[in-house]
């Protein structure tokens, strides 16, 4: 079913959070459960002292799988409330474009509500303002924009039946749907046979909300909400002032002109659930998603591939190196030493400073910063610190860590630049501070200008932009200078062998040991290990770097050994680019995914997709390239420290 395939992508971000969170099943301080009780019992002594009786629904941004432009709830002229203050948002929520605000949907705990009116929206196509609102609403239905509601800090889900009798719960529901001129229902219109008029929009102006609660017996008094489900419906109320939710669907012909009234209503019922605990109330969303089994299977498949290939490469390298080292150390006579062959021949050139050492050291510093940031972020996520209930925590953690990790970046860049024989330490520090972060910020700023122009909720406010610049210039840059100071103050890295004054001539190389073919072929292995995961990565915009911790170093070491045996000692840049070339394959796959899988329309959405993809590819490049370089650096240092060199 097309509806299933479209909505599977909607929950991918939630899936990643739940996978990391489900193993822990606890909430951190600051995310304490809220108790609810019936009206009249709240605050009474000896009954239910600390509980709430009113349940509020908060609304978030609306987004679509057919557009990367999210919009605020009020942009579509839905029922809104202006008297209450919006909840404060953290940095991660702002960067993700979340805009949570209160709504007029409020009801009492355990009080059933039937077809209660919320508001009525009137439109007259002869008025330009009303026509613009109506056209924007139709555009939202055409692109299948989705509501995202929140109750007690958990998503309100729309659960419906899919193939094989399974039930799918989507943390969002559409604002409406469209039947084409050929009579083909699109998106949510397939769920109702009454949606059949050609070239017609159907507005979901009514929701049936079901709140599941769990009565706590041995802990705090009151009840806790464990699930919130809803079903969108369309009713053309005969009397908008006194709706009965019994009429036909609320339709809007594409060529409609004149006056139109849309009445929004809702119904609420409560169900006691004794099986779901509050700490695991997110699990039903994960269990209902049909593709989560495939997700686990693909993760295990990739893990097996990584372990198998890493073990095979390590075994081959250990056996081969053991024989080489034993043979080299048994050479006692001068005649034997003169007949050296293989990687020992280049011992006097293997640590020769590379060309463009300044740029390589800057890349290594930025890559180290990204590596530590990703490792610590994933570590906190696996421990459950970045709960899905704590919205924006993942991105906030990543940004704060990146800002605070300027010291390792400056230290690594300075240390290697000094080992490469560089003397322009000021240029090195400035490039470490501004080159890679500047490219990312410039790309992000251009994307933000496009979002501003489109009026999207994902556009970062000017104040937040200034705050990020302040974090960069006032915290990250000084920390990078501090790290660079200690890096330059420390003595250079001592190598196990001396470097000859005259460079050794490199013999003619075979095709597979040349630089370009080796780099191109080198990125295939890590890309193959994450290939199955890329579908979920591109759906969720969350990069799963876990498998890339293992894959780049094994194949880079193997290729580095081949090149040294071929008497080619230019391994520094080659090791970095061999692993970093995985980002090129990632970029090619993202382009293929855009044209073959996505339904994104519009120039702005296309530019945004490729703009953010370029940022992801750059992070991939620095991350994998740094792992490959350090792996090869350790390997080269290790093998030349255990052989006898005259």
SEKOLMI-723957 format. One line per field, with one value per residue (C-alpha): residue in one letter; chain; x, y, z. Coordinates in pm, 1 decimal. Example, Ala and Ser with C-alpha at 12.3 -4.5 7.8 and 13.67 -1.06 7.14 Angstrom:
% residues 2
rest	[A:S]
kette	[A:A]
X	[1230.0:1367.0]
Y	[-450.0:-106.0]
Z	[780.0:714.0]
***
This chain:
% residues 646
rest	[X:X:X:X:X:X:X:X:X:X:X:X:X:X:X:X:X:X:X:X:X:X:X:X:X:X:X:X:X:X:X:X:X:X:X:X:X:X:X:X:X:X:X:X:X:X:X:X:X:X:X:X:X:X:X:X:X:X:X:X:X:X:X:X:X:X:X:X:X:X:X:X:X:X:X:X:X:X:X:X:X:X:X:X:X:X:X:X:X:X:X:X:X:X:X:X:X:X:X:X:X:X:X:X:X:X:X:X:X:X:X:X:X:X:X:X:X:X:X:X:X:X:X:X:X:X:X:X:X:X:X:X:X:X:X:X:X:X:X:X:X:X:X:X:X:X:X:X:X:X:X:X:X:X:X:X:X:X:X:X:X:X:X:X:X:X:X:X:X:X:X:X:X:X:X:X:X:X:X:X:X:X:X:X:X:X:X:X:X:X:X:X:X:X:X:X:X:X:X:X:X:X:X:X:X:X:X:X:X:X:X:X:X:X:X:X:X:X:X:X:X:X:X:X:X:X:X:X:X:X:X:X:X:X:X:X:X:X:X:X:X:X:X:X:X:X:X:X:X:X:X:X:X:X:X:X:X:X:X:X:X:X:X:X:X:X:X:X:X:X:X:X:X:X:X:X:X:X:X:X:X:X:X:X:X:X:X:X:X:X:X:X:X:X:X:X:X:X:X:X:X:X:X:X:X:X:X:X:X:X:X:X:X:X:X:X:X:X:X:X:X:X:X:X:X:X:X:X:X:X:X:X:X:X:X:X:X:X:X:X:X:X:X:X:X:X:X:X:X:X:X:X:X:X:X:X:X:X:X:X:X:X:X:X:X:X:X:X:X:X:X:X:X:X:X:X:X:X:X:X:X:X:X:X:X:X:X:X:X:X:X:X:X:X:X:X:X:X:X:X:X:X:X:X:X:X:X:X:X:X:X:X:X:X:X:X:X:X:X:X:X:X:X:X:X:X:X:X:X:X:X:X:X:X:X:X:X:X:X:X:X:X:X:X:X:X:X:X:X:X:X:X:X:X:X:X:X:X:X:X:X:X:X:X:X:X:X:X:X:X:X:X:X:X:X:X:X:X:X:X:X:X:X:X:X:X:X:X:X:X:X:X:X:X:X:X:X:X:X:X:X:X:X:X:X:X:X:X:X:X:X:X:X:X:X:X:X:X:X:X:X:X:X:X:X:X:X:X:X:X:X:X:X:X:X:X:X:X:X:X:X:X:X:X:X:X:X:X:X:X:X:X:X:X:X:X:X:X:X:X:X:X:X:X:X:X:X:X:X:X:X:X:X:X:X:X:X:X:X:X:X:X:X:X:X:X:X:X:X:X:X:X:X:X:X:X:X:X:X:X:X:X:X:X:X:X:X:X:X:X:X:X:X:X:X:X:X:X:X:X:X:X:X:X:X:X:X:X:X:X:X:X:X:X:X:X:X:X:X:X:X:X:X:X:X:X]
kette	[A:A:A:A:A:A:A:A:A:A:A:A:A:A:A:A:A:A:A:A:A:A:A:A:A:A:A:A:A:A:A:A:A:A:A:A:A:A:A:A:A:A:A:A:A:A:A:A:A:A:A:A:A:A:A:A:A:A:A:A:A:A:A:A:A:A:A:A:A:A:A:A:A:A:A:A:A:A:A:A:A:A:A:A:A:A:A:A:A:A:A:A:A:A:A:A:A:A:A:A:A:A:A:A:A:A:A:A:A:A:A:A:A:A:A:A:A:A:A:A:A:A:A:A:A:A:A:A:A:A:A:A:A:A:A:A:A:A:A:A:A:A:A:A:A:A:A:A:A:A:A:A:A:A:A:A:A:A:A:A:A:A:A:A:A:A:A:A:A:A:A:A:A:A:A:A:A:A:A:A:A:A:A:A:A:A:A:A:A:A:A:A:A:A:A:A:A:A:A:A:A:A:A:A:A:A:A:A:A:A:A:A:A:A:A:A:A:A:A:A:A:A:A:A:A:A:A:A:A:A:A:A:A:A:A:A:A:A:A:A:A:A:A:A:A:A:A:A:A:A:A:A:A:A:A:A:A:A:A:A:A:A:A:A:A:A:A:A:A:A:A:A:A:A:A:A:A:A:A:A:A:A:A:A:A:A:A:A:A:A:A:A:A:A:A:A:A:A:A:A:A:A:A:A:A:A:A:A:A:A:A:A:A:A:A:A:A:A:A:A:A:A:A:A:A:A:A:A:A:A:A:A:A:A:A:A:A:A:A:A:A:A:A:A:A:A:A:A:A:A:A:A:A:A:A:A:A:A:A:A:A:A:A:A:A:A:A:A:A:A:A:A:A:A:A:A:A:A:A:A:A:A:A:A:A:A:A:A:A:A:A:A:A:A:A:A:A:A:A:A:A:A:A:A:A:A:A:A:A:A:A:A:A:A:A:A:A:A:A:A:A:A:A:A:A:A:A:A:A:A:A:A:A:A:A:A:A:A:A:A:A:A:A:A:A:A:A:A:A:A:A:A:A:A:A:A:A:A:A:A:A:A:A:A:A:A:A:A:A:A:A:A:A:A:A:A:A:A:A:A:A:A:A:A:A:A:A:A:A:A:A:A:A:A:A:A:A:A:A:A:A:A:A:A:A:A:A:A:A:A:A:A:A:A:A:A:A:A:A:A:A:A:A:A:A:A:A:A:A:A:A:A:A:A:A:A:A:A:A:A:A:A:A:A:A:A:A:A:A:A:A:A:A:A:A:A:A:A:A:A:A:A:A:A:A:A:A:A:A:A:A:A:A:A:A:A:A:A:A:A:A:A:A:A:A:A:A:A:A:A:A:A:A:A:A:A:A:A:A:A:A:A:A:A:A:A:A:A:A:A:A:A:A:A:A:A:A:A:A:A:A:A:A:A:A:A:A:A:A:A:A:A:A:A:A:A:A:A:A:A:A:A:A:A:A:A]
X	[0.0:132.2:20.3:240.1:547.7:503.8:450.6:735.7:976.2:789.1:887.0:1251.4:1388.3:1164.3:1282.4:1648.8:1568.7:1357.8:1620.2:1872.9:1624.0:1437.4:1728.5:1728.6:1357.4:1416.5:1375.1:1623.9:1557.4:1366.8:1145.2:940.6:596.9:289.3:-12.4:-366.4:-691.1:-1057.5:-1183.3:-1254.3:-997.5:-682.8:-533.5:-771.5:-611.0:-590.7:-700.9:-482.5:-267.4:-21.1:-199.6:-352.7:-704.9:-671.3:-499.4:-351.9:-255.6:47.0:103.3:434.9:547.1:393.0:616.6:591.5:779.0:729.2:893.0:1178.9:1013.1:837.4:583.5:445.2:99.8:-48.6:74.8:-221.1:-483.5:-589.6:-758.6:-506.0:-483.4:-287.3:-336.4:-91.1:286.0:472.5:698.9:1067.3:1275.9:1634.0:1903.1:1843.4:1472.5:1544.9:1800.4:1553.2:1283.4:1050.2:797.2:584.4:291.5:-31.8:-359.0:-728.1:-763.7:-806.0:-1017.0:-1062.6:-921.2:-1167.8:-1437.8:-1574.7:-1626.6:-1838.0:-1802.0:-1700.3:-1649.6:-1311.0:-1349.4:-1492.0:-1283.9:-1462.4:-1318.4:-1428.9:-1231.2:-1317.3:-1097.4:-724.4:-627.2:-884.3:-794.2:-425.8:-506.7:-724.6:-463.5:-196.4:-423.1:-480.0:-106.6:-51.0:-303.1:-152.6:196.1:59.2:167.3:134.7:21.6:238.7:54.8:194.5:16.3:208.2:535.7:458.6:336.4:-26.4:-20.2:-246.3:-276.4:-427.7:-423.2:-172.4:-98.0:-98.6:-325.8:-53.9:-116.8:103.0:125.3:247.6:350.7:159.0:-153.8:-235.0:-425.3:-620.4:-586.0:-650.5:-823.5:-669.8:-850.8:-828.2:-1009.7:-704.3:-697.7:-364.2:-208.6:-470.6:-765.1:-717.6:-848.0:-1204.8:-1417.9:-1626.6:-1329.7:-1399.0:-1487.4:-1236.8:-1006.6:-1125.3:-957.0:-1086.2:-1009.6:-960.8:-1145.3:-1235.0:-1021.4:-1127.2:-876.3:-826.9:-621.4:-482.3:-393.9:-243.4:-347.2:-43.6:-112.6:216.4:363.7:222.9:-153.2:-341.1:-308.4:-40.8:-91.9:72.4:-59.3:-244.3:-401.1:-626.4:-810.0:-858.0:-1196.7:-1373.5:-1724.3:-1923.6:-2126.0:-2481.1:-2480.3:-2133.9:-2247.5:-2392.8:-2202.3:-2314.4:-2031.9:-2279.6:-2262.2:-2059.8:-1694.7:-1572.8:-1469.3:-1327.1:-1325.2:-1003.7:-1195.8:-1420.1:-1506.8:-1732.1:-1779.0:-1676.1:-1691.1:-1481.3:-1576.8:-1311.1:-1426.0:-1290.8:-1404.3:-1222.4:-1251.5:-1038.9:-928.6:-754.5:-452.7:-289.4:-24.3:178.9:411.4:487.4:862.3:797.7:506.9:699.2:750.8:414.2:514.8:834.2:660.4:394.4:636.5:669.6:1018.2:1182.2:1247.5:1421.4:1614.8:1746.3:1820.4:2014.6:2208.0:2307.4:2389.4:2620.4:2776.1:2854.0:3007.8:3224.5:3343.4:3409.8:3605.0:3795.5:3889.1:3991.9:4208.5:4364.9:4447.4:4607.8:4806.4:4930.9:5047.7:5213.8:5380.6:5504.2:5687.9:5824.9:5953.3:6109.8:6287.7:6412.2:6545.7:6736.8:6948.4:7289.8:7534.5:7590.2:7511.5:7170.8:7101.4:7186.6:6926.7:6641.3:6303.5:5944.8:5833.1:6168.1:6328.6:6146.0:6228.5:6427.9:6136.9:5822.4:5801.2:5892.1:5655.3:5372.0:5289.5:5023.3:5093.2:4916.1:4582.4:4618.6:4686.0:4381.8:4163.7:4300.1:4221.1:3862.8:3816.6:3934.2:3685.4:3401.0:3511.8:3512.0:3182.5:3013.5:3157.0:3047.9:2704.6:2637.2:2768.1:2521.3:2241.2:2307.8:2297.3:1955.6:2060.3:1918.4:1564.7:1308.9:1097.6:1373.3:1319.0:1619.2:1861.9:2056.8:2136.6:2197.0:2443.6:2626.1:2659.5:2773.2:3028.3:3162.4:3206.9:3385.0:3612.3:3809.7:4110.7:4167.3:4123.2:4387.1:4623.3:4610.0:4640.8:4937.4:5113.6:5102.4:5179.8:5492.4:5586.8:5545.4:5807.2:5565.6:5649.0:5343.5:5167.8:4937.1:4798.9:4754.4:4552.8:4333.7:4259.7:4174.0:3932.2:3763.7:3818.0:3589.1:3347.5:3334.6:3237.5:2960.8:2836.3:2837.5:2634.8:2398.8:2358.7:2263.6:2011.2:1873.7:1827.1:1620.9:1411.7:1358.3:1245.8:1000.1:861.6:950.3:955.3:1296.9:1448.8:1674.2:1585.9:1844.6:1903.4:1984.0:2220.7:2403.9:2416.0:2578.5:2834.6:2904.9:2959.2:3192.0:3400.3:3390.6:3431.4:3541.0:3804.6:3979.7:3978.6:4133.9:4409.5:4472.5:4501.0:4730.4:4952.6:5014.0:5052.1:5327.1:5493.3:5531.3:5821.2:5749.6:5638.5:5940.3:5951.5:6116.9:6341.5:6537.7:6437.3:6696.6:6790.9:6749.2:6408.1:6404.9:6277.1:5945.2:5939.6:5668.4:5347.5:5096.6:4739.9:4593.1:4878.2:4844.2:4693.6:4360.0:4251.6:4354.4:4157.0:3848.8:3856.2:3935.9:3603.0:3400.5:3444.7:3314.7:3040.1:2935.6:2909.4:2673.9:2493.8:2195.3:2174.5:2171.4:1798.7:1727.0:2001.2:1852.1:1499.2:1587.7:1868.6:2060.8:2400.1:2476.1:2852.0:2878.8:2982.3:3231.6:3430.9:3544.0:3554.0:3790.2:4098.8:4107.5:4103.4:4322.6:4591.5:4573.2:4607.5:4883.0:5076.2:5037.3:5169.7:5467.9:5551.9:5541.8:5800.0:5552.7:5598.1:5338.0:5091.1:4971.7:4733.3:4645.6:4532.8:4316.1:4159.1:4111.4:3884.8:3738.7:3630.3:3340.7:3179.8:3185.5:2996.9:2755.3:2698.3:2640.2:2390.5:2212.1:2171.4:2039.0:1804.3:1669.9:1571.3:1455.3:1287.6:1190.9:895.7:1041.1:911.3:1010.1:1341.9:1379.5:1327.4:1575.3:1842.8:1787.1:1815.9:2146.4:2275.1:2225.6:2354.1:2680.2:2719.4:2663.3:2913.7:3179.3:3133.4:3156.5:3475.7:3653.0:3530.0:3627.8:3945.6:4073.6:4006.6:4190.9:4491.5:4536.5:4498.6:4764.6:4990.0:4973.4:5039.9:5342.3:5491.5:5439.3:5595.5:5903.5:5965.9:6004.0:6253.0:6628.7:6727.0:7098.5]
Y	[0.0:339.7:490.1:247.5:320.6:693.1:681.5:444.0:728.1:952.6:748.2:676.3:944.8:811.7:456.1:547.0:713.7:419.6:162.0:343.9:403.0:71.2:-115.1:116.6:184.5:466.2:842.4:1089.6:1357.0:1642.7:1398.4:1285.3:1132.1:1349.1:1215.6:1289.9:1266.8:1337.8:1696.6:1793.3:1557.0:1754.7:1917.8:1761.9:1642.2:1265.8:1203.1:1302.8:1600.2:1642.4:1572.3:1749.3:1717.4:1909.1:1745.4:1981.7:1902.5:2083.2:2112.8:2097.0:2188.2:2026.5:1846.8:1622.1:1339.5:1527.0:1847.1:1928.8:2257.4:2233.2:2497.8:2618.0:2506.6:2853.4:2879.6:2666.5:2877.1:2602.8:2664.0:2840.0:3003.9:3324.8:3393.3:3131.1:3142.5:2899.0:2642.5:2727.5:2540.2:2422.9:2460.1:2114.5:2181.6:2509.9:2347.1:2070.7:2327.8:2219.6:2484.4:2360.1:2577.7:2536.7:2454.4:2497.8:2119.0:2079.3:1833.3:1689.3:1356.0:1062.6:1294.3:1168.7:1427.8:1380.2:1604.0:1915.1:2221.4:2394.0:2675.3:2757.4:2894.5:3097.4:3163.6:3378.5:3321.5:3674.5:3808.1:3781.0:3697.2:3419.3:3281.8:3272.0:3079.2:2833.7:2782.4:2717.3:2463.5:2285.4:2284.4:2124.3:1849.6:1795.3:1749.1:1534.0:1757.6:1595.5:1718.9:1635.2:1661.3:1606.4:1491.8:1463.9:1490.7:1190.3:1188.2:1142.4:851.7:751.0:370.5:192.9:-152.1:-237.5:-553.6:-898.7:-780.5:-572.4:-238.4:62.6:358.8:681.1:972.1:1215.5:1239.5:1423.0:1748.9:1609.4:1430.4:1470.0:1270.2:1339.2:1442.2:1080.5:968.2:814.3:870.3:988.1:924.7:910.9:917.1:542.6:468.7:585.6:475.4:793.6:996.8:944.4:1278.6:1372.3:1673.2:1719.5:1782.2:1625.8:1805.8:1608.1:1848.9:1603.0:1378.2:1090.6:1087.5:783.5:830.5:517.3:551.4:331.9:358.3:353.9:154.8:126.3:462.8:815.3:842.8:916.3:783.0:820.6:848.6:563.0:612.9:868.0:753.3:931.0:879.2:1167.9:1200.5:1435.4:1568.0:1832.2:1949.9:2048.6:2297.8:2432.5:2600.7:2272.9:1988.8:1627.9:1454.9:1257.2:1416.4:1329.0:1418.2:1778.4:1819.7:2110.0:2103.1:2228.7:2479.6:2594.6:2963.3:3142.5:3113.2:2815.0:2726.7:2454.2:2350.8:2175.2:1929.8:1651.1:1361.5:1207.6:875.8:717.4:354.0:200.2:-9.5:-229.0:-379.4:-71.6:81.3:450.6:395.4:185.4:380.1:459.6:93.2:37.8:281.1:87.3:-251.0:-139.6:-28.5:-309.6:-211.4:-229.1:-603.2:-527.5:-254.0:-497.6:-759.2:-509.0:-389.7:-744.8:-818.3:-517.7:-607.0:-960.7:-824.6:-581.8:-847.9:-1103.6:-867.9:-712.5:-1054.3:-1182.5:-877.6:-889.3:-1259.7:-1215.0:-913.4:-1079.7:-1394.7:-1199.6:-946.6:-1217.8:-1384.4:-1051.2:-936.2:-1271.4:-1276.5:-916.7:-970.9:-1283.3:-1084.1:-1078.7:-1025.7:-710.5:-900.5:-995.8:-638.0:-511.8:-748.2:-598.1:-613.8:-522.4:-256.9:-244.4:-80.2:247.4:274.6:590.0:764.6:627.3:917.5:1187.1:1487.1:1478.1:1748.4:1993.9:1893.9:2206.6:2099.9:1740.1:1846.4:2075.7:1790.3:1561.8:1817.0:1866.5:1492.0:1424.5:1680.0:1511.0:1161.3:1239.7:1426.5:1131.0:874.4:1060.9:1140.3:778.0:668.6:897.2:785.9:416.9:484.6:645.2:1000.9:1126.5:1006.8:1064.0:1245.0:1503.3:1667.2:1816.2:1657.4:1469.1:1774.7:1994.2:1740.0:1713.9:2092.1:2154.2:1874.1:2007.4:2353.0:2214.5:1986.5:2265.0:2180.7:1827.9:1965.0:2234.0:1994.3:1721.6:1970.1:2147.8:1828.6:1672.1:1998.9:2033.3:1671.5:1749.8:2022.5:2313.9:2652.0:2868.2:2789.4:3092.2:2990.1:2634.8:2741.2:2979.5:2716.6:2462.8:2712.8:2836.1:2615.2:2315.0:2486.2:2783.9:2565.8:2402.2:2736.0:2896.0:2606.6:2616.7:2995.2:2971.1:2698.3:2916.5:3207.6:2980.0:2869.0:3232.3:3312.5:3021.5:3115.1:2772.5:2698.4:2536.2:2879.9:2961.7:3289.4:3565.0:3552.1:3180.9:3241.2:3503.8:3264.3:2991.6:3239.0:3343.2:2979.6:2934.2:3250.3:3290.4:2927.3:2695.6:2925.7:3007.5:2638.5:2555.0:2810.2:2656.6:2309.6:2436.1:2607.5:2281.3:2095.1:2325.0:2344.6:1967.3:1805.7:1655.2:1295.7:1065.3:812.1:469.0:522.5:819.1:993.5:1013.2:1354.7:1248.5:1106.7:759.2:722.4:540.4:265.1:234.2:122.2:-132.2:-22.2:-127.3:30.3:372.1:650.8:711.7:349.0:259.9:549.6:473.1:102.1:170.2:338.0:38.5:-174.4:72.1:184.5:-176.6:-222.1:75.3:35.2:-143.3:125.7:415.9:383.1:446.8:710.5:914.8:872.1:991.0:1238.6:1073.6:934.4:590.9:618.8:307.5:69.5:321.5:292.7:-51.9:-57.8:221.2:113.9:-249.2:-195.2:117.5:-78.7:-352.2:-108.4:78.9:-247.4:-318.1:26.1:-1.4:-340.5:-171.7:79.4:370.1:560.3:836.5:684.1:988.4:1150.0:814.9:666.5:970.2:982.3:606.2:601.4:942.6:834.4:658.5:1002.8:1021.0:692.1:823.4:1136.3:932.4:712.6:1020.1:1152.2:813.9:803.8:1149.3:1056.6:698.9:704.4:1055.5:1255.8:1597.9:1872.6:2236.8:2409.7:2523.5:2172.7:2029.2:2285.1:2221.2:1844.1:1862.7:2142.5:1941.0:1628.7:1810.4:1889.6:1523.8:1415.1:1655.7:1523.2:1167.7:1258.9:1407.7:1134.6:831.1:991.8:1062.6:704.7:571.1:798.9:717.2:346.3:359.4:582.1:331.6:43.2:205.5:309.9:-37.8:-240.6:-19.1:-24.9:-403.5:-455.1:-406.7:-107.4:-28.6]
Z	[0.0:-92.7:237.6:424.9:215.9:258.3:631.5:699.5:631.5:874.9:1178.4:1099.5:1332.3:1607.5:1537.4:1588.4:1921.0:2032.8:1935.5:2152.0:2430.9:2450.6:2611.7:2911.6:2981.2:3226.7:3224.5:3358.7:3620.3:3463.7:3273.2:3571.0:3508.1:3539.7:3728.3:3612.6:3804.1:3748.7:3779.5:4139.3:4292.0:4211.4:4515.7:4768.7:5086.8:5142.6:4785.7:4490.1:4597.1:4309.2:3984.2:3688.7:3561.4:3234.5:2938.8:2681.0:2325.7:2186.4:1812.7:1632.5:1282.3:976.5:728.2:425.2:253.3:-74.4:45.8:281.9:380.5:719.2:817.9:1147.1:1255.2:1210.2:850.2:733.0:914.0:1155.5:1488.4:1709.3:2049.2:2099.1:2467.7:2599.3:2590.6:2369.2:2539.5:2531.5:2272.9:2304.0:2039.4:1892.7:1843.5:1667.7:1437.0:1349.8:1282.1:1562.2:1661.3:1951.7:2054.5:2254.6:2082.4:2165.2:2199.0:2577.7:2773.3:3120.6:3231.0:3197.6:3064.6:2734.7:2461.6:2146.7:1843.3:2030.4:1805.3:1815.9:1565.6:1224.7:939.9:672.7:327.2:37.3:-281.7:-394.3:-114.6:-192.5:165.9:198.1:-144.0:-47.7:273.3:81.1:-191.8:69.5:241.1:-90.4:-156.3:183.6:106.5:-239.4:-88.8:196.7:484.2:826.7:1166.7:1467.9:1797.1:2146.6:2463.6:2791.4:2596.3:2373.8:2012.9:1919.9:1675.7:1391.3:1384.7:1085.0:927.3:655.8:459.2:624.2:903.5:1067.3:1233.1:1163.1:1400.4:1247.6:1476.4:1256.4:1046.9:720.3:698.2:404.0:73.9:-297.3:-571.3:-911.5:-1226.2:-1341.0:-1026.4:-859.2:-479.9:-343.9:-4.1:274.7:31.9:-20.3:332.2:260.9:-33.0:-1.6:-125.8:-497.1:-659.0:-928.8:-888.1:-530.2:-196.7:126.3:452.7:773.9:1000.4:1276.8:1500.8:1725.4:2011.5:2236.9:2552.7:2720.2:3086.8:3356.2:3720.6:3950.0:4265.8:4454.5:4361.2:4340.6:4337.2:4018.8:3664.6:3399.8:3027.5:2837.0:2481.8:2273.2:1947.4:1703.9:1377.6:1132.6:969.4:732.5:800.0:617.2:912.3:821.6:1108.2:1172.2:1495.4:1632.1:1459.5:1489.8:1297.1:1089.6:745.7:437.4:386.2:383.8:21.1:-173.9:-550.7:-703.9:-917.5:-632.7:-605.3:-362.6:14.0:221.8:590.0:750.4:1101.8:1310.1:1577.4:1796.8:2014.5:2310.9:2492.6:2766.5:2795.5:3096.0:2999.7:3262.9:3031.6:2932.9:3191.3:3184.0:3132.8:2819.3:2675.3:2354.9:2271.3:2103.3:1829.1:1761.7:1770.8:1523.2:1252.4:996.5:881.3:1224.9:1187.8:860.4:1039.4:1299.8:1033.4:823.0:1127.9:1217.0:853.0:834.0:1167.8:1050.0:730.0:928.2:1171.8:898.0:673.3:961.9:1096.5:754.9:681.7:1028.8:994.9:653.1:768.6:1085.4:907.0:625.5:854.4:1088.0:801.0:670.5:1007.9:1085.7:746.8:778.7:1131.2:1021.4:770.3:935.8:651.6:451.5:133.2:268.6:374.3:26.9:-116.0:82.2:-80.9:-3.4:242.7:427.8:123.6:187.7:560.0:493.5:319.6:481.7:730.3:479.3:521.7:266.8:17.5:132.4:491.2:613.2:460.9:576.9:935.4:931.2:803.5:1074.0:1344.3:1223.5:1176.4:1530.3:1659.1:1468.7:1572.8:1945.1:1913.7:1740.6:1978.6:2293.2:2147.1:2056.8:2396.7:2576.5:2344.3:2412.9:2787.1:2747.7:2829.9:2498.1:2551.3:2271.8:2528.9:2563.7:2227.2:2053.2:2300.6:2032.9:1821.1:2126.3:2264.0:1930.7:1885.7:2243.6:2221.8:1892.6:2045.0:2352.0:2150.1:1986.6:2203.7:2061.1:1709.5:1758.8:1936.7:1668.1:1380.7:1542.8:1646.2:1300.6:1123.6:1338.2:1261.2:890.4:931.0:906.8:1055.3:973.9:1299.1:1286.2:947.1:1071.1:1374.2:1175.5:910.4:1181.2:1334.5:1018.7:711.6:762.7:1006.8:769.9:472.9:676.7:810.5:463.7:321.6:618.7:590.1:222.3:307.1:584.0:343.8:118.7:417.1:514.8:163.2:165.1:507.9:650.1:1022.3:973.9:911.4:1204.1:1378.1:1358.4:1733.2:1721.3:1430.3:1635.1:1931.7:1719.0:1588.5:1947.0:2047.4:1753.1:1791.6:2170.5:2281.0:2000.0:1849.1:2181.8:2276.4:1938.4:2001.8:2343.6:2193.5:1918.1:2175.4:2360.1:2031.9:1903.1:2244.9:2259.3:2073.8:1735.9:1697.0:1715.5:1435.8:1474.3:1168.1:1031.1:710.2:431.4:295.9:-65.7:-159.6:-303.5:-658.0:-675.8:-941.9:-1206.1:-1039.6:-1160.6:-1221.8:-887.6:-683.8:-844.5:-639.3:-811.6:-867.1:-512.5:-364.0:-575.1:-489.7:-125.0:-51.8:-168.7:144.7:407.7:170.4:123.2:498.7:538.6:206.0:361.3:629.3:384.1:319.2:687.7:710.1:428.0:563.0:909.3:840.1:1121.9:1029.2:1173.0:1210.0:1424.4:1146.7:1013.9:1336.5:1222.4:844.3:727.6:922.3:806.9:433.0:459.5:641.7:378.3:88.3:272.2:304.5:-69.0:-160.1:73.6:-75.7:-417.4:-282.4:-284.2:43.9:-16.0:227.1:427.2:182.4:23.6:356.2:428.0:81.5:56.5:359.8:286.7:-61.1:109.8:123.0:-257.4:-280.1:-19.5:-228.1:-544.4:-361.8:-223.4:-578.3:-692.8:-393.6:-477.3:-831.2:-767.2:-423.8:-319.6:-440.3:-363.5:-590.5:-624.6:-680.0:-318.8:-179.9:-431.2:-340.7:28.8:-14.3:-197.5:26.0:342.6:166.1:91.6:462.8:548.2:281.4:414.5:769.1:632.2:445.9:747.9:981.9:774.2:639.1:989.2:1101.9:797.4:848.7:1217.2:1147.0:876.6:1090.7:1375.2:1134.9:970.3:1304.0:1444.4:1162.8:1127.1:1501.5:1517.8:1234.4:1243.2:1032.7:982.5]
***
